[in-house]
């Protein structure tokens, strides 16, 4: 089965006795990665607070990675953007937890692709991450929205081992987070490349809930097929 789960902390971080709650969840499925809340107001200080709270929870629970989104430029997340640009060394924020900045999608507008996020070109993201002691989460669907080749993008982002997490799903214009194999991305060749390249960091299956079969047994079967595909015979 899976080695664990990536916890999206959108509402969880506000819960009373949240640490106790997450420890109970971890006994069912180990939490390997926390995804900091993104459905919060970035114009106020709440996106900053929720990210810092996610880091604190990761530290307390022994979770090594926190994934987070860069600030929006349009509409501007003013306080979050100012804070984001002001941090010179994110390892001081993480204090032992690796902060991993996610590649974000293009926004289609009148036949063109618009970049709504700060530090969200391949060159800009790699440069910003290296300068500020960040890791990178490569999202395959988001990469697909730009029309970028998966292998080329990984190589550009990972020149100095910056990619420490991958969000894995398929894409078809403009449908994001499809079940692998239902879109147009070259996911099989990408997985083969990752194996040849010796990638040993984490991969999360990140698909929209509508992509899952309704029947629980069918869900299990689908998950088993994905695990077999990604791990392959050389992974046991």
PyMOL commands that set and color helices and strands:
alter all, ss='L'
color gray80, all
select helices_A, chain A and resi 12-14+18-28+46-61+78-86+91-94+122-131+140-145+150-157+187-197+209-211+216-231+233-235
alter helices_A, ss='H'
color red, helices_A
select strands_A, chain A and resi 5-8+31-35+65-68+98-102+107-109+112-114+135-139+163-168+170-172+175-178+202-205
alter strands_A, ss='S'
color yellow, strands_A
deselect
rebuild
show_as cartoon
